[in-house]
Amino acid sequence: MSEPVIRIKRSAARRRTISARLVDGGATIEVLAPAGATDAELAPIIERLKERIQRRQVKRETADDAALRRRAQELNREYFEGRLRPSEVRYVTNQNTRYGSCTPATGVIRISHRVATMPAWVRDYVLVHELAHLLEPNHGAKFWKLANRYPRTERARGYLIAVGLEGDSDDAPAADVGDTDESGAGGAA
Ligand SMILES: [Zn+2]
């Protein structure tokens, strides 16, 4: 997470109150202040605002990943008798054409942040799909037998095709399975 930029806007129309809001998609904190406010007066206020906004951001990011991990464990219990051992399950922002990736060798599962805003049953399918790769790296019949334990697999695949995120075919090598951990987007594309 990068440090937000501070932009101060002084306005004669403002008499006393100082307020702030996030602009530029959260990259900038815009501070609205009375015309007479000095930098020295604003500094401690801006510092507090910055801390508050960053705390909120950290909380939101970790909460998301924690919830995703919890959900993965629930699905692991429900569809894999709880025997899978993913080492890491988290959202990433560098996967825009794939919904997720799995590196069976290390147990790392990454889910595109785009999935976070999709219906829960689609997110669950994506988790089941990547969890199943811990047992079956390829998209063969064995793999789909595992993935189809999740009852809404077909429907979720339709949803993902519709939003342009399901590019795998059943017999091709799985594009979402990597064999090294830090290969950026998650391995063989
Ligand atoms: Zn796959």
Residues whose N, C-alpha, C, O or C-beta is under 5 A from the ligand:
A	BS01	ZN	A174 D176
